[in-house]
Amino acid sequence: MTPAPLALAVHLALAAIAAHAQNAPLTVLPEVKVTGAADNGYAVQSSLSATKTDTLLRDTPQAITVVGKELIQDQAMQGVADVIRYVPGVVTAQGEGNRDTAVFRGASSTGDFYVDGLRDDVQYYRDLYNIESVEVLKGANAMIFGRGGAGGVINRVSKQADWTPLRRASLTLGSWQNKRASIDLGQAAGSDLAWRLNAMAEDSGSYREGVDLRRHGINPTAAWRLGADTSLVLGYEYFSDKRTADRGVPSYQGRPLATDPGAFFGRADLSRVEADVNAFNAYLEHDFGGGLTVRNRTRWADYSKFYQNVFPGAVNAAGTTVALQGYNNATERRNLFNQTDFNYTLTAAGLQHKLAFGVELGRQVTDNFRNTAYFDGATSVNAPLSNPSTGAAIVFRQSASDADNHGTASTRSAYVQDQIVFSPNWQAIVGLRYDRFGVDFFNRRNGSTLNVTDTPLSPRAGLVYKPQDSVSLYASYSVAYVPRAGDQLSSLTATNAAFDPEQFRNLEVGAKWDVSPDLSASAAVYRLKRSNVVITDPADSTRSLLVDGQRTDGLEVGLQGRVRAGWNVMASYAWQDARLTATQSATALNGARLAQVPRHSAAVWNRVNLDAQWGAALGLVYRGEIFASTSNTARLPAFTRVDAAVYYALDKQWKLQANLENLFDKTYYASANSDNNITPGSPRALRVTLNAAF
C-alpha cells in the first residue's frame, strides 16, 4: 500500500499538472544569461541543492559553503580533501588510506557524498576533473537528502553540456613524479543539441615510500532542447582509481611516533586499492508555465572496490617494535536512484509561496567479502621500528568473523516543503520528509537473513529575518537519521536490528551578509545532538541500551568572494566542542572528546592580480590539536601550514601557475583513522600547471 505522504505528493503533482494543462496559457520564457564564477571570482550567490529550489544562499537558513571552479583552479585542487581544507566545521579523516572520509560537526561519514543531488556513497576517492563546484551543507540534512546527512553532506555539481564553446586543457608536473593531464571540450551541434567531454589521467608518486597513484576518468555529456520548455541532459562516467593503501604511522606515548614522514609501516607492495565506477545520469526538466516546473533525475551506478593493506598496530612499551596486521575487503554495489521534484510558485492569502514536493525511489544491491591476513599462521607479527616491515609468509583467508554477505536496500520517499515570504523582512521554510527504508541482509557464512524496515519522518523548519535586503538573520531546526545498517549498509546484526535508527538533531542560528554583489560573509552557532546510540548495559552484558551518544556545540565564520577588483579571498574559522555524553565502551567514556574534531581551526586564501599578466596567492591553514580516537589517548598536535602560488598569463590562451604546498616545510600530521593509523603531512611540494584555452 502506498504510504500516505507519498500518495499526497503524487496527488498534488498530478492535480497541479492537470490544472495547468487545461488553463495555463503557453508561456515563452525570456532568454536568461547565466553568470558563472569566472565573473564573480570566488563568490557564489545561490544553490539548488539546499532547498531543491534556486534560492539565494543568504535566504537559506543553514550554514553552506560552496567552493567554485575559480578557487578549485587557483589552488590546483584534485580531490575532496583539498576542498574540505577551507570549509569551516568539517575535517578530513584518513579513511584507512582507501576512501574519502569527512567529519561533519563531529559526525564521521564515508557515505554522505552526492553528485548533482544523487547519492554516490561507495567508499572511494573522488576526483574533481569533471566538477563545476562543490557544495558542503552543514547540519542534519535528511529532509532534502534522505537517510544519513547526520552532520552534513558534500554535493559535487558536475560539468554538463551547454551551448558555450569550450576548448580547455591542462598539464601538471610536480614533486614526487606528479604527472596529470586533463581536457574539457564542449560544442553546440545545432540549436537544439550540445555536447561536452571531460577527461583526466594521472600517474604520480608520493613523499611516502612505496606509495603511488594511477587514476583516469572520462565523462561525456549531451544536452537536448526537446521543445521551448523541455530539456534533457544525459551523461556517462567511467572513473578508475588505483593507489597504495597508506595507513600512516603508529603512535607512541600519546603522540605520533617520531619518524621520517616518508617511512611506510607494513608492506606497501601488498597494500593496494582499486576502485572502478561506471555511472549513467539523466536529467529531464519541463516548465509547465504558470510557476510550475518538474525535474527528474536518474542515476545508475556500478561500483567495484577492492582494497588490501598490511598496516601498523600498537608500538610496544619499550618503543622497539610495532605490531603489524592486515586484511582485504571487496565491495560490489549497484545503485539505482530516481528523483522527481516539482516546484510551484504561487501567491495565496496575500503570501508568496515557493512549494517543492516530490518523490525518490532507490535500490542498492551490495556484496561484501573480507579476508584476514595471517603471518605464518598468526593474525599479527611484530616488526622492529628500525625496519617496520615483515618478510613473514602472508596468507589472506577468512577468519571466523569476516564478512561474506549480500544486501538489498530499497528506498521510497516523499517530501513536501514550503518557502513562505511574509513580507520583505520575514521569510520561513518548513518541510517534512517520509522515508520507507528497508534492508534485506543475507549472511552467506551462516545462512542467516535479517530484514529491517524503518519509516522515519524528517522535519525541517527555518525562519529568516532580513533587516535589509543584503543581510539575513536566521534560526533553524532539523532532524536526520542513520539506519542500523550504517552509512555503508554493512553494520546490520541480530543485536542492533531491533533498534530504531540513530537520530541527529541540529539547532542553529546564524547571520549572512552580502557585503557586495561579489563578497559574502556568514556566521553560525549550532548544537548537534546524537541519540539512539546502542551500548552494552553496564549492569547486564547480555542486554543493550539506547543512550544519547554525543553533542557538538560550535561556531563557524566564513568570508568568500571578491574584496575588490583583482583581489579574491576565501577564509573560514570554526570553534567546536564535541564530546561523548554517555559511556559507550571501556575506551569511549562519558565526556571524552570526539575523534578528529579540533577545538579551533582556520584557513585563509588570498589571490591578488598584480597586473594583466602576473598574480600571486598566499594561504594559511591552522588546525588545533585533535584526538585520533574517542579513547583520547593519542593526540595529533596543532599546526599552521603556509601555502603559496604564482600565476602568469603568457597570452589569452596560455596560462602558467605554480602551487607551493607547505612553503616553510613544516612537520605536521594531516589526519588519522585510529590511534595507530596517523598520516604525516606532506613536506614542501611544488606543482606547476600549464592551462590552455582555445
N, C-alpha and C positions, 0 to 999 in steps of 0.2 A: 504494500500500500504506500502511495506517495506521501512523504511527510508533509504536515500542514504548511510549514513555511515554504517548502518547495512548491507546493500547489499554489500558494498565494502569489509567489513571484511569477510563476508561469502565467497565472490568470491575469495579473496586472500587465504583463508584457503583451499578451495576446489582445487584451482589451484596448490597450493604447495603440497597437498596430492597426487594429480594425477601425478604430475611430479616425485615425489619420488617413487611412487608405480611402475612407469614404468622404471625409470632409476637408482634408488639408489640401490647399492648392499647391501646384507644383512650384517649388522654390528654387531659383537659380542662385547658388551661393556665390558671393563675391570672391575674387581671387585673393588668397591670403599669402602674404610674404612671410616666410619663416626666417627669423633672425637667429643664426647659430651662435655658438660660444665664441667663435672667432671674432664676432662683432663686439662681444662684451667681456673679453678677457676671461677671467676665472669666474665671473658671475653667472649664476643660474637662477632664473626667476620663478619657474614653475615645475610641477611634477604631475604626471598622470598616475603614478603608482600608489601614492599615499591615500588617495580617495577614490580611485577609478574614474575621476573626472579631472579635466585640465584645470588645476587650481594653483593659484599663486602660493609659493612657499610661505609668504607672510600671512596668508589666510588659512593655513593648515595648522591646527592645534596639536603639533607634535614636533619633536626635535628631528630634523632631517639634514643630512649633509650630502650634497651632490658634487661629485668630482667629475668635471667635464673634460672634453678632449684636449683643450688647451693645456691644462695642468698635467694631464697624462703624458702629453708630448714633451712638455718642458722638463719634466722630471725623468723622462725615458722610462716610465712605469711599464712593467711587463705582467704583473700578477696582482692578485687581490691583496696580498700583504703590503705591497707598495702603496695601495690606496688607503688602507686602514691607518697607516702611519700618521696621516694628517686628519683623522676623524676623531673628534672628542668622544670619550666614553666607550671606545671599542679598542681591544687589544688583540694582537695576533699571538696565538699559541703555536707550539711546534708541530702538532699533529702527527707525531711519530715519524716525521720526515717523509710522509706519503700523501698529505692532503691539506687543503685549506681548513683552518680551524680559527674561528673568531670567538672572542669572549665579549658579549654584549652586556654591559652593565652587570657583570658578574656571572652571566649565564653563558656557559660554553656550548658551542654548537658546531657540528660538521654538516648539518643538513639544511640550515636556513639560508640557502642560496637559490636565487631565481634568475632567469633570463627573460626579459620582456614580460615580467609578471607571472611566469610559469615556473613551476618547481624544477630545480636542477640539483638534486640532493645527494647524488653519489659522492663518495669521498675521493676527490682528486684535486690537482692543482689547475685552476682556471687561468687562461691567458687573456690578454686584453687586445689582441691583434684585430679583432672584429667588433670592438666595443666603442660606442659613442660616448657613454658616460656611465658612472657607477653611482647608484643611489643607496645610501645607508639610512635606514629608517629605524630609529631607536624606540624602545618601549615594547609593550605587548601588541602584536600586530595581527592577531587571529581574525579580526573582523574582515580584513582585506585578504589575507594570505592563507587563512585556514590553520590547520594544526601546526604546532611549533611557533616560530616567531616570538618566543618567550621574552627575550630581552631585546630583540631587533632582527632585522633581515638585511641582506645585501642583494640588490637587484641590479643586474647588468643590462643596460639598454644597448641593443646591438645596432650596428650599422646596417642600413637597409637601402634597397634601391630607391632612387628618386630620379628626377629628370635633370639633375645637375651633373654636367660632365666632370669626371674625375680621372686623373692620371697621376697617381702618387706612388712613390716607392721609397724605401729606407734601407740602409745598410749600417749595422752596428758592429764595431770591433772593440774589444776591451780586455781588461785584466783577466788572467787565467783562461786564456783561449776563448773568451766570449765572442761568439760569432752568431749574428742574427740578421735575417733579411725579411722584408715584408712588402706587399703591394696592396694597393686599394684602387681598383679600377671601376668606373661607372659610366654609363652612357644611355641616352634615350634611344629607343629603337622605334621611333614614331611618336605620335602624340599620345598614344594610349598604352605604351609599353616601355619599360626601362629595366635595365639590369645592373647588377653590381657584383664585383668579385673581390673578396678579401682573402689573402693567403699569407702564410708565415712559415719560416723554417729556422730552427736554432740548433746549434751544436756547440756546447760550452763545457768548460771545466769548472773548477771551484778552488777556493782557498783551502778547502777541506781535502785531505789526502784521499785519493782514490774515488772522489765524488765527481760525477759528470751528469750532463743533462742533454737529452735529444728530444726535441718536440717539433711537430709541424701541424698545420691546420689549413683547411680550405673551406670557405663559406660563400657560395654563390647565392644571390637572392634576385628575385624578379618581381616587379610591380606592374599591375594592370589597372587601368581605369575601365571598369566594366560598364560605366554609364556616368551621367553627370553627378550622381550621388553615391556611387558604389566603387569601392576599391578593394583589390586583393593583392596581398604580398605573400610570396612563397619563398622559403629558404631551406637550404640543407647545409649541415656542417659535419665534416669529418675532422676529428681532433685526436692526436696521439701524443702522449707524454710518457717518456721513458727516462728514468733517472735512478740515481743511487738513493736508497732509503737511509738517510743520515739522522741518527738519533742523538748526536752530540756527545757530551762528556758527562761523567757522573759528578756527584757532589762529595765533599769530604769535610767533616766537622762543620756542617751547616752552611757551606759555601761551595760554589762551583770549584771543581778540582783545578788547581793552578797547573796548567799545562799549555803547551803550544796550541794556539787556536786552530791549527790545521790537523791536530792529532785525531785519528779515527779510532774509535773504540769498538772492537768487534771484527767483522770480516766484511770489508767493502765489496769484495768480489761476490759475496753471497747475499748482499743486501740490495735488492732491485725492486723497482716499482714500474709497472706497465699499466697504463690506463688508455683505453680507446673509447671514443664517443662517436656514435652516429646519431644524428638528430635531424628531424624534419619539422619545420614550423610553417603554419599557415595563419594568416591574419586577414579577416574579412570585415569591412566596415561599410555600413549603409546609413545614409541620412534620410529619414522619412520626411523631414521638414517639420515645421511647427514645434521645434525644440526637441524632437525625439531622434535619437541615434541608437544603433546597435553595433556592438563589436563582438566578434567571435574569434577566439584564439585556440589553436590546436597545436600540441607539441607531442610528437612521438620520439622517444629517445631510447637507444640501446647502448648500455654501458657495460664494459668489460674491464674489471680491475683486478690486478694481482700484485701483491707485494710480499716480499720476504726480507727478513732482517735478522742479523746477529748483532746484539746491542748490549750496552753496559747495564749492569745492576749496581749493587752497593759495593763500595770500597771497604776493605776490612779495617778494623780498629787501628792497626799498626800503620796503615797507609802504604801498604806494599803490594797488594793485589786487588783486582776488581773481578767480580763475578760477571760472566757473560751468559746470556740466554738467547733464545731465538724462536721464531715461528714464521709461518707463512699463512696467507689468507687470500682466498679468491672470492670475488663477488661478481655475479651476473645480475643485471637488473634491466627490465623493460618497463619504461614509463609511458603511459598514455593519459594525457590531460586535455580536457576541453572546457573552456570558459566562455560563457555568453553573458555580456554586460549590456544593460540598457541604461541610457542616460536620457532624462526627460526634464527639461527646464520649463517651468510654468509659474504663473502668478495666481495665488489663491488667497482669499480673505485679506487682500492687500499686502501679502508677503510673497517674496520671491523664493521659490524652491528649486533646488537642483537635486532631483531624485536620481539615485543609482540603485539598480536592483538586478539580480541575475542569479545564475546557477553555475556550479562547477561539478564536473564528473571526472573521476580519475581511477586508474587501475595501475598497480605496481606489482610486478612479479619478480621476486628476488630469490637467488640461490646463494648460499654462503657455505664455504668449506675451509676449514682451518687445520693445519698441522703444527705440531710442536717439534722443535729442534732437540735432538738427542746427541750429546757429546760423548762418544764411546759408551753409550747406554745411559748416561745421566742427563738430567734436564738443565744442568748448568755446569760451567767449568770456570776455575779461577785462572786468571792471567796476570802476569807481573805488570805493574804500572809502567815499567820501562819499555815494555813491548805489549800493549794491551790487545793482543790478537790471540789466535789459537791455531795449532796445527792438528787438533783432535779430529778424528773422523766424525763428520756431522751427517746425521740422517734425519730427514723430516718425515714424521709419521704422526698419526692421530694419537693423542692421549685420551684418557677416559672422559675428559670434559670438553674436548674440542668439538666445534660445531660442524654439523653436516645437516643443513636444514633448507626447507623450501617454504616461502611465504607469499601469500597474495593479499595485498591491501587494496581496499576499494573505498572510494570517496564519493559521497553525494552531498552537495552543499547548496544552500540558498541563502541569499543575503538581501537586505534592504537598507538603504541609507538615505538620509535627507540632510542636505545643506540648506539652512534657512537664513535668509537675510531679513532681520527685523527692522533695521534702519541703517543709515550709512555708518553708524558706530558699532552696531551689535550684530554678530552672526553666531550660528550654532551648527554643530554637526552631530547627528545621532544615528546610530546604526546597530543592527543585530544580525548575527550570522548563525545559522543552524548547520551543523555538520553531522553526518552519519558516517562514521569511520569504522570500518571493520577489518580485522586481520585474521586470516586463516593460516595457522603456523603448523608445519609438519616437521617433526624431528626424525630424520632418517636413521639416526643412531639407535633409537629405541622404538620407533614406530608410533610415538605418541602424537596426538593432534590437540591443538589449542585453538579455540575460536572466541574472539572478543569483539564486541561492538560497543563503541562509545557514541553518545549523541549529545555532545555539549552545545551550549549556547554561548556565544562570544559577543558581549556588548562593547560598544564604544560610544563615548559622549565627550563633546568638547564645546567650550564657549569662548568666543573671541570678542574682545573689545578693542575698537580702533579709535583712539583719541584724535588721530589724524590718519589720512589715507596711507601714509608710508610707515605707520607704526601699529603694531598689534600686540596686545596682551592676551594671554590665553590660559585656560585651565582644562585639563583633560583627564579622563579615566578610561582604562581599557583592560580587558582580560584575555589571556591566551592560555592554551593548554598543550601539554606534551603527553601523548599516549604512552602506555606502559611498554610498548614495543620500542620506544626511544626514537631519536631522530634518524636512525638507520634501520628501523623495523626489525631489529635482531635481538632485542633485550627481553622478549616476552618469555616468561617462565610460569610454571604452575604456581609459584609462590606469589608473583605480583599480578597475575592475570585478573584476579578478582577485585582489584582495587580501581577506584576512579582515577582518571588521568591526573598528573600533576597540574597545578594551576599557578599562573603568574599574574599578579595584579599590579598595574602601573598607574600611579597617580603623579601628575606632572603639572607644573605651572611654568610659564615662560614668557619671553618677550622677543619680538623680531622687529628689526628696523631697517628699512631700505634707505641707507644714508644718502645714496644717489641712485639713479637708474642702474648703475653698474657696480654698486658696492652694497653689501648687506651684512648686518650684524645680528647675532642671535644669542640668547641665553636661556637655560632651562634648569629648573630644580626638580628633582624627582625622587620617588621612593618606589622600588620594585620589590615585591614580596613573593616568595615561592612557598607553596603549601602542598599538602597531599604527598609528602615525601615518605616513602616506605622505609622503616627501620626495624631492626630486631628489638623486641620487647626486652628491656634490661632485666625484668623480673622473671621472664619465661622465654628462653631461647627458641621454643617451638612456636611462638606467636610473633606476628608482625604488627606494627602500629603505623598510623599516619600522623605526621607532625608537620608543623610549619618549619620549613627547612632552612631558609636563608632570607636575608634582606640586604638590599643595596640602597643607600642614600647617596645622592650625587648632585653635582653642579657641573654644567658644561657651558662653555662660551665659544663662539665661533665668529670669524670675520673672513669674508672672501669677496674677491672682485677686483675692480679697477679703482685704485685710490685716485689716480689722475692719469692723463694720457701718458702711456709708456711705463706705468708702474702698476703691477698686479701683485696681489697678496693672497695667501691662504694661511690662516692662523687659527689655532684652537688651544683650549685649556680645559682640563677636566679634573675635578676632585671627586673621589669615590671612597665611601666607607662601606665595604662589602663583607658581611660576616655570616657565619652559620648561627642560626637561632635555636638549634637543638642538637644534642649529641647524636651523631648518626653511626659512629663506629668507634673502636678503640683509638683510631688515629684521626678522627674527624669530630672534634669536641665543640660543644656549645661555646660561641664567642670567637672561634677561630676565624682568621681572615680567609676569604675565598682565594683560590689559586688564580694567578695571572692577573690580578687586579691591583694596579698601583694606586696609592693614595693620591698622588699628584702626577699628572702627565701634561705635556705641552709640546706644540710644534708650530713653527712659523716658516713660511717660504716666501721670499720676495724676489720678483723678477723686475728688472729695470732695463728699458731700452735706452742705450746711451746715445745712439743716433740711428740713422736709417739702416745701418749695417750691423752694428755691434749691440749686444745685450749681455747682461750678467745677472746671475741669481745667487742668493745665499740662503741656506736653510739651516734650521736648528731643531733638533729633536731631543726632548727630555722625557725620560721615564723614571719615575720614582722606584724605590725598592719594591719587589714583589716576592711572594712565596711561590715556590714551584708546585706545591700541592696544599691541600687543606690540612695536612699534618703540621704545617707551619714549622718544619724543621730545616728546610733548605731555602736560603734566601738568595735571590739574584740582586746584586747591588744596583743602586741608581746609576744612571749615566746620562751624559749630554754628548750628543754627536752633532758635528757640523758637516753640512754638505754644500757643494757649490756647483755652478755651471757657467759656461760661457757660450754665447751664440754669435754666429757670424753669417750674414746673408751675402753669398757670393753675387747673386743677382736675384731676379724674381723667381727663378726656377730652382736654384740650388741653395740649400742652407746647411750649415755645418754647426753641430753642437757638441760640447764636451761636458759630461757629467762626472763630477768627482764625489764619490761617497766616502764619508769618514775622513774629511780633509786632514785632520790632525792625528790620524792613525790611532784613535782611541781604542783601548782594550775594554770590551763590554760583552754582555751576554744578552742576546737578542730575544730568546724565547725559551720555553720549557714545555715538556709534556708530563714530567713527573720529577721526583726528587733526584733521579739519576739519569734523566734524559734532558740535557740542557745544551742549547745551541750557542756557541760563541759567535759574537758579531763579526762581520767581515772587516779585515784590515782595510787600509786605504785602497780604493778601487776606482779605476778610470774606464769610462765608456765613451767612445767617440761615434757619433751618428751622422751620416750624410742623408739628408732628406731632399727628395726631388719631387717637384710638382710641374706637370706639363699641361 
